[in-house]
Amino acid sequence: MDPECWQDAAREAVRFMDVVTTSGPASGEEAGPGKVRHFRAGTGAAPLALASRITPESAGDHAEADTFLVATGINRAGDFYRIDSARLARLMRVAREIGSHG
């Protein structure tokens, strides 16, 4: 989808979804903070989720999202199927910090 359409797509999605969810271009690829900002502008106060390579290092770049759907960004190196518990713990700390600012 053309980035210029992201805000309009999110605005339209709010009419049909309880939580508008966006992601990166493919599984395991980051959405980039610009996409989340455009979607937030389109959703307004409605819930916005991000399901795209959220890591402890990148979570702060996506603070506009209300919810993260997490898997590949915290997996063990080279293992698509198993979550690294230390990375999960770091991500949870970052997410709590983000939440405390909102």
Backbone as JSON, one array per atom type, in Angstrom:
{
  "sequence": "MDPECWQDAAREAVRFMDVVTTSGPASGEEAGPGKVRHFRAGTGAAPLALASRITPESAGDHAEADTFLVATGINRAGDFYRIDSARLARLMRVAREIGSHG",
  "N": [[0.84, -1.18, 0.0], [0.51, 2.21, -0.75], [2.32, 4.61, 1.05], [1.12, 7.13, 1.32], [-1.52, 6.56, 1.56], [-1.93, 5.36, 4.01], [-2.95, 6.72, 6.34], [-5.6, 7.32, 5.58], [-6.53, 4.7, 5.13], [-6.41, 3.64, 7.72], [-8.26, 5.29, 9.02], [-10.6, 4.52, 7.73], [-10.66, 1.81, 8.46], [-11.22, 1.89, 11.2], [-13.96, 2.06, 11.35], [-14.79, -0.56, 11.08], [-13.39, -2.31, 12.72], [-12.45, -3.52, 15.95], [-9.9, -3.17, 16.99], [-7.53, -1.62, 15.21], [-4.98, -2.97, 13.28], [-1.64, -2.95, 12.27], [1.29, -3.76, 10.32], [4.65, -4.75, 9.36], [6.2, -4.99, 6.06], [6.52, -7.72, 5.6], [6.58, -10.92, 7.28], [8.42, -10.73, 10.24], [9.68, -8.38, 9.54], [10.3, -4.98, 10.22], [7.88, -2.39, 10.75], [8.44, 0.31, 10.79], [8.68, 3.55, 12.19], [7.32, 5.66, 10.9], [5.11, 4.58, 9.59], [3.5, 3.74, 11.72], [2.96, 6.2, 12.91], [1.41, 7.44, 10.87], [-0.79, 5.67, 10.8], [-1.73, 6.05, 13.43], [-2.56, 8.71, 13.29], [-4.72, 8.35, 11.61], [-6.4, 6.64, 13.08], [-7.01, 8.03, 15.32], [-8.32, 8.29, 18.54], [-9.02, 5.66, 18.71], [-8.21, 2.19, 19.36], [-4.93, 1.04, 18.48], [-2.9, -1.41, 17.14], [0.32, -2.94, 16.77], [1.88, -5.31, 14.84], [4.61, -6.42, 14.21], [7.76, -7.31, 14.11], [8.63, -6.39, 16.77], [10.96, -5.35, 19.03], [13.0, -5.22, 22.03], [14.69, -3.1, 21.58], [13.45, -1.59, 19.56], [10.9, -0.93, 20.41], [10.34, 1.54, 21.7], [10.33, 3.29, 19.56], [7.86, 3.01, 18.56], [5.86, 4.02, 20.14], [3.4, 5.18, 19.75], [1.58, 3.22, 19.23], [-0.99, 1.28, 20.78], [-0.88, -1.34, 21.54], [1.24, -4.17, 21.3], [1.76, -6.92, 19.21], [3.55, -9.72, 19.57], [6.3, -11.7, 18.48], [8.41, -12.77, 16.46], [10.37, -10.76, 16.84], [11.49, -11.15, 19.31], [12.51, -13.64, 19.39], [14.78, -16.43, 19.84], [18.11, -16.13, 18.64], [18.44, -17.07, 15.32], [16.4, -18.91, 15.54], [13.28, -19.36, 14.67], [11.06, -20.2, 16.05], [11.18, -20.21, 18.86], [10.92, -18.32, 21.78], [13.07, -15.94, 23.23], [13.63, -15.7, 26.52], [14.93, -13.71, 28.01], [15.05, -11.53, 26.25], [12.3, -11.13, 25.96], [11.66, -10.33, 28.59], [13.08, -7.9, 28.71], [11.72, -6.47, 26.72], [9.19, -6.31, 27.88], [9.76, -4.65, 30.07], [10.41, -2.26, 28.72], [7.96, -1.78, 27.42], [6.28, -1.36, 29.63], [7.41, 1.0, 30.58], [6.89, 2.74, 28.44], [4.08, 2.7, 28.59], [3.68, 3.96, 31.04], [4.07, 6.59, 30.47], [1.89, 7.45, 29.16]],
  "CA": [[0.0, 0.0, 0.0], [1.22, 3.47, -0.84], [2.35, 5.3, 2.35], [0.21, 8.27, 1.35], [-2.87, 6.03, 1.83], [-2.0, 4.74, 5.33], [-3.85, 7.43, 7.25], [-6.98, 7.1, 5.12], [-6.86, 3.29, 5.36], [-6.66, 3.48, 9.16], [-9.52, 5.98, 9.32], [-11.67, 3.66, 7.23], [-10.65, 0.56, 9.23], [-11.83, 2.14, 12.51], [-15.4, 1.81, 11.23], [-15.09, -1.98, 10.98], [-12.53, -3.12, 13.59], [-12.3, -3.12, 17.36], [-8.51, -2.74, 17.13], [-6.85, -1.56, 13.93], [-3.65, -3.56, 13.43], [-0.77, -2.83, 11.11], [2.52, -4.54, 10.44], [5.66, -4.46, 8.35], [5.91, -5.51, 4.72], [6.55, -9.18, 5.61], [6.82, -11.48, 8.61], [9.75, -10.49, 10.77], [10.22, -7.1, 9.07], [9.79, -3.86, 10.99], [6.98, -1.46, 10.06], [9.02, 1.64, 10.75], [7.86, 4.48, 12.98], [6.49, 6.5, 10.05], [3.84, 3.9, 9.32], [2.71, 3.79, 12.94], [2.47, 7.59, 13.06], [0.31, 7.65, 9.91], [-1.95, 4.92, 11.27], [-2.25, 6.72, 14.63], [-3.29, 9.89, 12.83], [-5.98, 7.89, 11.04], [-7.27, 5.98, 14.06], [-7.37, 8.95, 16.41], [-8.31, 7.7, 19.88], [-9.34, 4.23, 18.63], [-7.04, 1.35, 19.62], [-4.04, 0.71, 17.39], [-1.92, -2.45, 17.47], [1.41, -3.16, 15.82], [2.3, -6.71, 14.82], [5.7, -6.41, 13.24], [9.13, -7.29, 14.6], [8.84, -5.53, 17.93], [12.09, -5.79, 19.84], [13.25, -4.28, 23.13], [15.39, -1.93, 21.04], [12.61, -0.8, 18.66], [9.58, -0.65, 20.98], [10.19, 2.97, 21.96], [10.07, 3.98, 18.3], [6.47, 2.75, 18.17], [5.08, 4.34, 21.33], [2.04, 5.61, 19.37], [0.71, 2.04, 19.23], [-1.54, 0.93, 22.09], [-0.63, -2.75, 21.81], [2.18, -4.88, 20.43], [1.62, -8.36, 19.05], [4.97, -10.0, 19.56], [6.83, -13.07, 18.29], [9.74, -12.91, 15.85], [11.33, -9.77, 17.32], [12.1, -11.56, 20.57], [12.91, -15.04, 19.3], [16.2, -16.75, 19.97], [18.86, -15.92, 17.4], [18.44, -18.2, 14.41], [15.33, -19.86, 15.86], [12.02, -18.67, 14.39], [9.96, -20.77, 16.81], [11.32, -20.17, 20.31], [11.11, -16.98, 22.34], [14.2, -15.73, 24.15], [12.99, -15.16, 27.72], [15.61, -12.47, 28.43], [14.56, -10.46, 25.35], [10.91, -10.88, 26.34], [11.67, -9.56, 29.84], [13.5, -6.53, 28.37], [10.61, -5.85, 25.99], [8.12, -6.01, 28.84], [10.19, -3.45, 30.82], [10.27, -1.11, 27.82], [6.52, -1.54, 27.22], [5.75, -0.74, 30.86], [7.89, 2.38, 30.61], [6.09, 3.47, 27.45], [2.74, 2.82, 29.14], [3.65, 4.88, 32.17], [4.14, 7.95, 29.95], [0.65, 7.76, 28.44]],
  "C": [[0.89, 1.24, 0.0], [1.18, 4.18, 0.52], [1.4, 6.5, 2.44], [-1.23, 7.84, 1.66], [-3.03, 5.49, 3.25], [-2.99, 5.41, 6.26], [-5.31, 7.22, 6.86], [-7.43, 5.66, 5.36], [-7.18, 3.06, 6.84], [-7.98, 4.12, 9.55], [-10.71, 5.14, 8.88], [-11.79, 2.39, 8.07], [-11.33, 0.73, 10.59], [-13.33, 1.84, 12.48], [-15.76, 0.34, 11.33], [-14.33, -2.87, 11.98], [-12.54, -2.6, 15.02], [-10.9, -2.57, 17.61], [-7.88, -2.77, 15.74], [-5.43, -2.06, 14.15], [-2.87, -3.38, 12.14], [0.5, -3.61, 11.37], [3.52, -4.06, 9.4], [5.31, -5.1, 7.03], [5.9, -7.04, 4.63], [6.82, -9.65, 7.03], [8.27, -11.25, 9.03], [10.39, -9.19, 10.33], [9.52, -5.95, 9.79], [8.91, -2.94, 10.13], [7.63, -0.11, 9.85], [8.11, 2.62, 11.44], [6.96, 5.38, 12.13], [5.13, 5.88, 9.79], [2.94, 3.97, 10.55], [2.16, 5.2, 13.16], [1.3, 7.88, 12.12], [-0.96, 6.91, 10.36], [-2.56, 5.56, 12.51], [-3.04, 7.95, 14.23], [-4.65, 9.49, 12.26], [-6.93, 7.29, 12.05], [-7.72, 6.94, 15.16], [-7.25, 8.26, 17.75], [-8.64, 6.21, 19.87], [-8.07, 3.4, 18.84], [-6.26, 1.01, 18.35], [-3.02, -0.31, 17.87], [-0.86, -2.53, 16.37], [1.88, -4.6, 15.95], [3.43, -6.84, 13.81], [7.04, -6.23, 13.91], [9.36, -6.26, 15.7], [9.97, -6.14, 18.75], [12.24, -4.83, 21.02], [13.89, -2.98, 22.62], [14.48, -1.03, 20.2], [11.28, -0.36, 19.27], [9.35, 0.84, 21.22], [9.92, 3.79, 20.72], [8.61, 3.88, 17.88], [5.51, 3.06, 19.32], [3.66, 4.8, 21.0], [1.06, 4.44, 19.35], [0.24, 1.76, 20.66], [-1.13, -0.47, 22.52], [0.39, -3.28, 20.82], [1.79, -6.34, 20.39], [3.03, -8.86, 18.73], [5.27, -11.46, 19.28], [8.25, -12.98, 17.76], [10.77, -11.93, 16.38], [12.01, -10.14, 18.62], [12.48, -13.04, 20.57], [14.4, -15.2, 19.55], [16.87, -16.57, 18.63], [18.86, -17.2, 16.56], [17.34, -19.22, 14.64], [13.98, -19.14, 15.76], [10.91, -19.08, 15.36], [10.05, -20.63, 18.32], [11.66, -18.77, 20.79], [12.27, -16.98, 23.31], [13.63, -15.03, 25.39], [13.65, -13.87, 28.2], [15.16, -11.3, 27.55], [13.11, -10.12, 25.65], [10.85, -10.02, 27.6], [12.08, -8.11, 29.57], [12.38, -5.8, 27.64], [9.49, -5.47, 26.95], [8.49, -4.79, 29.68], [10.0, -2.2, 29.98], [8.79, -0.77, 27.63], [5.89, -0.91, 28.45], [6.17, 0.72, 30.95], [7.11, 3.24, 29.64], [4.69, 3.72, 28.01], [2.64, 3.81, 30.28], [3.71, 6.34, 31.73], [2.84, 8.37, 29.28], [-0.46, 7.83, 29.35]]
}
